[in-house]
Amino acid sequence: MKKMQDQQIYEVNPHTMIILPYKAGGSLYSEVMELGSHSISKFTPFELIKTSCKYFGANYDGRKEGTKHLIGITHKPPIIIDPISFTYAFPTTSPQNPHCVWIFPQHIKDYQSADNNQTFIRFANLETVVLDISISSFNNQIARTSMLHMKFSQKMRKIESQIPQTSMFFPPSNYVAESFLGYRRTPPSSNQPPDRPKK
């Protein structure tokens, strides 16, 4: 079921599968398909991508430069939106093109050539779309995104092997902060000063 998001801009997350252009009343909006929902955002797909990059601590141009540095791609480059959750996306055409669709390949189950030089995609939740992109171009974008993922993962593994203690500065989020602190709670006492340390 589609719902209109009136005020807040949509933020890409690990459940995002695809962002499509959606035209209504002469304006260009976005149709967002997630694993469990559909929604319409009053922002263009490219605006959502750029804002989501900022949400994860970077800007689109920086992510684009990162792709260029890692795999040398500058035309229709795939980008890493969130390196922590390994959220990658690639455009079907130039991002400035109003017909551009942004795809999150980690959710693709399979795909194949369709009529009229299009590509049929089935996602992990079995929802399907047909896009105006040839199967050869789609294969190329998939390969570029896979290469970006491989190069980035290799670099991260190299850093971790050289400085293994780095992860201690950012422990897993399921750790409770209190377990790292050496303190104990004492109940408040009525007008009693704390005991002085023995000499």
C-alpha positions in Angstrom: 0.0 0.0 0.0 1.4 3.4 -1.0 1.4 6.3 1.5 2.3 9.9 0.9 5.1 11.3 3.1 4.1 15.0 3.4 6.8 16.6 5.5 9.8 14.5 6.3 12.2 13.5 3.6 12.6 9.8 3.1 15.9 8.4 4.4 17.4 5.3 2.7 17.8 2.4 5.1 18.7 -1.3 4.8 15.2 -2.2 3.8 15.1 0.1 0.7 14.9 -1.9 -2.5 14.3 0.7 -5.2 13.5 4.4 -5.7 11.6 5.2 -8.9 10.5 8.5 -10.4 6.8 9.3 -9.8 5.0 12.0 -11.8 1.9 13.7 -10.4 0.3 17.0 -11.3 3.3 18.0 -13.4 5.7 17.5 -10.6 8.4 14.8 -10.1 8.2 12.8 -6.9 9.6 9.5 -5.8 8.0 6.1 -5.4 10.0 4.1 -2.7 9.7 0.4 -2.5 10.9 -1.2 0.8 10.8 -4.8 1.8 7.5 -4.3 3.6 6.0 -1.1 2.2 5.5 1.3 -0.6 5.5 5.1 -0.2 5.5 8.3 -2.2 7.9 11.1 -1.3 7.5 14.7 -2.4 11.2 14.8 -3.4 12.9 13.5 -6.5 14.9 10.3 -6.4 18.2 12.1 -6.7 17.2 14.4 -3.9 16.5 11.4 -1.7 19.9 9.8 -2.6 21.8 13.0 -1.8 20.0 13.6 1.5 20.5 10.0 2.5 24.3 10.3 1.9 24.3 13.3 4.2 22.3 11.4 6.8 25.2 8.8 6.9 27.9 11.5 7.3 28.9 12.3 3.7 27.7 14.1 0.6 26.9 12.7 -2.8 29.9 14.2 -4.4 32.1 12.6 -1.8 30.6 9.2 -2.3 31.0 9.6 -6.0 34.7 10.5 -5.6 35.1 7.5 -3.4 33.8 5.3 -6.2 36.1 6.9 -8.6 39.1 6.3 -6.3 38.2 2.7 -5.6 37.2 1.4 -9.1 37.8 4.3 -11.5 34.1 4.7 -12.5 32.7 8.2 -13.1 29.8 7.7 -15.5 26.6 6.4 -13.7 28.7 5.4 -10.7 27.4 3.1 -8.0 27.8 4.6 -4.6 28.1 3.4 -1.0 25.3 5.2 0.9 26.0 3.6 4.3 29.3 1.7 4.7 28.3 0.3 8.1 25.2 -1.6 6.8 26.8 -2.1 3.4 24.0 -0.2 1.7 24.9 0.3 -2.0 22.9 1.8 -4.8 23.3 2.4 -8.5 21.4 4.5 -11.1 19.9 3.2 -14.3 20.9 6.4 -16.2 22.5 9.8 -15.4 21.3 10.8 -11.9 20.1 14.2 -13.3 17.8 12.4 -15.8 14.2 12.6 -14.6 13.7 9.0 -15.6 16.6 7.7 -13.5 15.8 4.8 -11.1 18.0 4.0 -8.1 18.4 0.3 -7.4 19.7 -1.4 -4.2 21.1 -4.7 -5.5 21.5 -6.4 -2.2 17.7 -7.1 -2.4 17.6 -8.5 -5.9 16.7 -12.2 -6.1 17.0 -12.6 -9.9 16.6 -10.6 -13.1 16.3 -11.3 -16.8 15.8 -9.6 -20.1 12.3 -8.4 -21.0 10.6 -7.2 -24.1 11.4 -3.8 -25.7 15.0 -3.8 -24.5 13.9 -3.7 -20.8 14.9 -5.7 -17.7 12.6 -7.7 -15.4 13.7 -7.7 -11.7 12.4 -9.9 -8.9 13.3 -8.8 -5.4 13.9 -11.0 -2.3 10.3 -10.4 -1.1 9.1 -11.6 -4.6 7.9 -8.1 -5.7 8.7 -7.4 -9.3 9.4 -4.4 -11.6 10.2 -3.9 -15.3 12.7 -1.1 -16.0 13.7 0.7 -19.1 17.2 -0.5 -19.1 18.8 -3.1 -21.4 20.0 -6.3 -19.8 23.6 -5.6 -20.9 23.5 -2.2 -19.2 21.9 -3.7 -16.1 24.6 -6.4 -16.0 27.3 -3.7 -16.3 25.8 -1.8 -13.3 25.6 -4.9 -11.2 29.2 -5.8 -12.0 30.4 -2.3 -11.1 28.5 -2.4 -7.8 30.0 -5.8 -7.0 33.5 -4.5 -7.8 32.9 -1.5 -5.5 31.8 -3.7 -2.7 34.8 -6.0 -3.1 37.3 -3.2 -3.2 35.8 -1.4 -0.2 35.6 -4.7 1.8 39.3 -5.5 1.0 40.4 -2.1 2.2 38.4 -2.4 5.4 39.9 -5.9 6.1 43.4 -4.6 5.5 42.9 -1.8 8.0 41.5 -4.2 10.6 44.4 -6.6 10.2 46.9 -3.8 10.6 45.2 -2.1 13.6 43.0 -4.8 15.2 42.4 -2.8 18.3 40.6 -0.1 16.3 37.3 -1.8 16.8 37.6 -1.2 20.6 36.9 2.5 20.0 33.5 1.6 18.5 32.2 -1.5 20.2 29.1 -3.3 18.9 25.9 -1.4 19.5 24.5 -4.3 21.5 27.0 -3.7 24.3 25.6 -1.8 27.3 27.6 1.3 28.1 27.5 0.6 31.8 29.5 -2.6 31.3 32.6 -0.5 30.4 32.4 1.9 33.3 34.2 1.2 36.6 31.7 2.6 39.0 29.2 1.5 41.6 26.1 3.2 42.8 25.7 4.0 46.4 22.4 5.0 48.0 22.2 8.6 49.1 22.7 9.1 52.8 21.1 11.8 54.9 23.6 14.6 55.7 26.4 12.1 56.1 29.8 13.0 54.5 31.5 10.2 52.5 34.0 8.1 54.4 37.5 9.4 54.2 40.1 7.0 52.7 42.3 5.3 55.3 45.9 6.5 55.5 
